[in-house]
Amino acid sequence: MTIFARSTIGGLTPTQFSTLFRLFAEPGPISQNALGRLVAMDAATTKGVISRLENQGLLTTQKDPNDKRRYLLQSTEKGRALIRDAIPVVKGITEATLEPLTKAERETFLRLLAKLC
């Protein structure tokens, strides 16, 4: 079982957490396609994750008034509260994940990870 799964952040999967966190970080509504690109998911996976988060009341979807083919997404207050509560837990998960590494190894790992992202 992964460290993330043991911590169960609001019952979210890592993919759901990542998606909701990206919405939390956005200053306003974002299109479903743009969100999918931000979290590196294909359209079908993005739609499924969004549907589950919407059913939990963690985000809202609405048709884009300027383009009826697009949906705009935004986290709800419930979703934002969950993310705010989860941030310390996620920081703890990161620390636990990096714990086996020396300080120099952590710095190298994080530098390389940032280069990939």
C-alpha positions in Angstrom: 0.0 0.0 0.0 1.4 3.4 -0.9 2.1 6.1 1.7 -0.6 8.3 0.0 -3.2 5.5 0.2 -2.5 4.9 3.9 -3.0 8.6 4.6 -6.4 8.7 2.7 -6.8 12.4 2.1 -10.6 12.8 2.2 -10.9 9.4 0.5 -9.4 10.8 -2.7 -7.2 8.8 -5.0 -3.8 10.4 -5.9 -5.3 11.2 -9.4 -8.3 12.9 -7.8 -6.2 14.8 -5.4 -3.9 16.0 -8.1 -6.9 17.2 -10.2 -8.6 18.9 -7.3 -5.3 20.5 -6.2 -4.8 22.0 -9.8 -8.3 23.5 -9.7 -7.6 24.9 -6.2 -4.5 26.6 -7.6 -6.4 28.2 -10.4 -7.6 31.8 -9.8 -10.9 31.1 -11.7 -12.7 28.6 -13.8 -10.7 26.4 -16.2 -11.7 24.4 -19.2 -11.9 20.6 -18.8 -9.3 20.2 -21.7 -6.9 22.7 -20.0 -7.2 20.8 -16.7 -6.5 17.5 -18.4 -3.3 18.9 -19.9 -2.2 20.3 -16.6 -2.6 16.9 -14.9 -1.4 14.9 -18.0 -4.5 12.9 -18.4 -6.4 11.9 -21.6 -9.9 13.3 -22.2 -11.7 10.1 -21.1 -9.8 9.8 -17.8 -10.2 13.5 -17.1 -14.0 13.2 -17.7 -14.2 10.3 -15.3 -12.2 11.9 -12.5 -14.2 15.2 -12.9 -17.5 13.3 -12.7 -16.5 11.6 -9.5 -15.3 14.8 -7.9 -18.5 16.6 -9.0 -20.6 13.8 -7.5 -18.8 14.4 -4.2 -19.5 18.1 -4.3 -15.9 19.1 -4.7 -16.1 20.9 -8.0 -18.7 22.4 -10.3 -19.0 22.2 -14.1 -20.8 24.7 -16.3 -21.0 25.3 -20.0 -18.7 28.0 -21.2 -20.9 30.9 -22.2 -18.5 31.7 -25.1 -18.2 28.2 -26.4 -21.0 25.7 -25.7 -18.8 22.8 -26.6 -16.5 23.5 -23.6 -17.1 23.0 -19.9 -15.6 25.2 -17.3 -14.6 23.7 -13.9 -14.1 25.3 -10.6 -13.5 23.9 -7.1 -16.3 24.4 -4.6 -15.7 25.6 -1.0 -16.0 22.0 0.1 -13.2 21.1 -2.4 -11.0 24.1 -1.4 -11.4 23.2 2.3 -10.4 19.6 1.6 -7.3 20.8 -0.2 -6.4 23.3 2.6 -6.7 20.5 5.2 -4.7 18.1 2.9 -1.7 20.3 2.3 0.0 19.4 5.6 -0.7 15.7 5.1 0.8 15.8 1.6 3.8 17.6 2.9 4.2 14.8 5.4 3.9 12.2 2.6 6.6 14.0 0.7 8.9 14.0 3.7 8.2 10.3 4.4 8.9 9.5 0.7 12.2 11.4 0.7 13.3 10.2 4.2 15.6 7.4 2.9 17.6 9.9 0.9 20.5 12.1 2.2 20.1 15.9 2.0 22.3 15.9 -1.1 20.3 13.1 -2.7 17.0 14.9 -2.0 18.3 18.1 -3.6 19.5 16.2 -6.7 16.2 14.3 -6.9 14.0 17.4 -6.6 16.2 19.3 -9.1 15.9 16.5 -11.6 12.1 16.1 -11.0 11.6 19.9 -11.6 13.6 19.5 -14.8 11.2 16.8 -16.0 8.1 18.8 -15.1 
